[in-house]
Amino acid sequence: MKGFTLWFTGLPCSGKSTLAERVLGILLERGMYAELLDGDEVRQNLGKGLGFSKEDRDTNIRRIGYVCKLLSRNGVAAIAAAISPYRAIREENRNAIEKYVEIYVKAPVEALVERDIKGMYKKAIAGEIKNFTGISDPYEEPENPEILIESDKETVEESTDKIIRTLELMGLVPGAPAESEYSKEEEEKIKARLKDLGYL
């Protein structure tokens, strides 16, 4: 199989890392080479010294994109899970990476505030955390992601199945041992989505 990049984007606490880890596990189980670049971990290593200004955020996302590009062109499924709030930089990475699949993990802020066990949203709303994406800093929603996950409406299992089945239909991931995992209704929705995007 050829390499590709899965780019998980969405607000803090939307479920990007959880889904990325589950997808990574499935790809490895199916004998693929895969690596996960989590936004927080990358900041500690590749992005040390960067702050949260727009310029620093853009630099961080460019660096993640560059690593994904190198991995992808060498036959690895590169999985990035990073807020990546600005559309222009996401598009820059899309244009630089040959096989790029954007996964928008969407949820309303109200649901994320309830889900946030660290209380970051409440602190941001109270003005205690500056430049917090979705509260005091903008998040520019993807206009046409390959995969849309609504994490306030779907279970983690449903979202994972949707991602994997879409990748199978795109020819990026070998088929599941048991095709019956996916409902006929979900299969038709995914096929319609890929047809709209020009993949089928």
N, C-alpha and C positions, 0 to 999 in steps of 0.2 A: 504494500500500500504506500501511496505517496504521502508526504507530510502535509499538514495544514495547520491553521491557527483557529482556535475557538476563543473568541473575545467576549467574556462575560462583563457586562456593564450594568450599572444601576446604583441607586442610592445606598448609603450605608445601612447595613442590617437587612437588605432586601433578600439575601440568601445566595449571593454569588459564590462565596467560598464553599458553602455546603454543597451546592450543586456541582461546582467544579471538581471537588474532591470525589464525589460519587461517580461523575463521568470519567475521571481519571482511572478510578478503580476498574470500571467496566472495560475501558480501552486496554488496560494492562492485562486483564483476564482474557481478552480476545487476542492476545499475542502481539499487540501493537507497541511501538516505542512511543512513550508519552511523557511529558513533563508539565508540571504545574508551576506557574509563576503567580504567586499571590501578592496582591498590591502591598500589603503591610510588610511582608517578608522582603520584597524587592526594595522597599524604601530603606530598610535597615542595611542592606548590602550594596546594591547598585545606586541607591538614591541617598546615601548618607550625606548630610549637609543641606539637603533640599528642604525648603519650607512649604507653605501652603498657598503661596501667591499663584496667580494664574500662570506666570512664566515657569515657576518651579514645578507646578503640576504638569504642565505641558512637557517639560524636560523629562519628568519621571515616566510619563506615558510613552514618549518617543523611545526611551531606553528599553522599556518593556517590549515595545513593538520591534525594536531592532533585534533583541534576543529571540523573539518569536520568529522573525524572518529567518535568522540563521538556523534555528532548530527545524523549521518547516522545510526549508530547502534541502535539509539533510535527512529527510524521511521521518521526522518526529512529529507527532501530534502535540503542538504547543498549546497549552491552555492558560490563558491569562484571566485572572479575576481581579479587576481593579475598577474603582468608581468611574474613572475616566470621564469627567463631567462635560468636557467640551467636544462638540460634534466635529469641529475642524480637525482636531488631532486624531480622533478615531478614523476619520476619512483619510487622513494622511497615512495612517498605518494600513488601512484597507488597500490603498493604492500601491503601497510598497510590498505587500505580501500577496503572493500569487493565489493561494487558496485561503480565503479569510471568511470566517462565519461569525457574524455578530449575534450575540444572545443577550437580549434586553430583559433583565430580571426586574419586573415592574411591581410596585406596591405603593399604595397611598401613604403619605407621611403619618397619618393617624395610626395606621396598622404598625408602622415601623417604630413609632414612639412606644407602643405597648410591648413590642417584641424586644426592644433594646434593654438588655439586662444590665448594661454598664451605665445606663442613664445619660448617655451622651446627648441625645436629642433634647432632653429636658434642660440640660445645662446650656445647650446651644440656644434654645428658645429663651432661656433666662439671661442670655448674653454673656455667659461664663466661658463659652468656647467661641472663638472668632473663626471666620472663614470656614464654617461648617456647611458642607454641601447639602442643599435642599432646604436650608434654613437661612443662613446669612450669606451663602455663596450659591450661584446658580448651578442647576443641572439641566443640560440640554438633551432632551429625550431623543433617542434614535428615531429617524423618520421612517426607515424601512428595514428593520433588522430581519435577518434570515429566520430567527426564532424569537418569539415573544413568550415570555414566561410571566404569568400573573401569580406571584407567590402568595398573595393573600387569598386566592381562590383555589389554587391547586395544591395537592400534597407534594411533598418532596419526591415521592415515588412517581407520581403522575408527570411532574416536570422533567424528571430524569428520563422517563420513558419517551416523552415527546422529543427531547434533545437527541437521544440515541437513534430513535426511529427516523428522524429527519436526516441525520448523518448517514444512516444506512441508505435511504432513498437517494441521497446526493452521491452515493458511491464512495464515500470517504471512509466508512467503517464496514467491516465484514458483517454479514447478517447474523441475527440472534439465533441460537440453537433452537429456540421455540418461538415461531412467529406469532403464536397465539397470545403472547404477552400484550399485544396491542389491540384495542377495540377497533372495530370496523369504522365507527364514527370518527375516532381520533385519526385513524389512518387517512380517511378521506379529507379531513381538515388539513393535515400536513401536506398531502399531495396538492390540494388546491392552493395552499400557501406557496409551495415551491413552483407551481405552474405560474402563479402571478409574478413571481420573482424571475422567471425565465430559466429555472433549472430543469424543468420537465417539459 
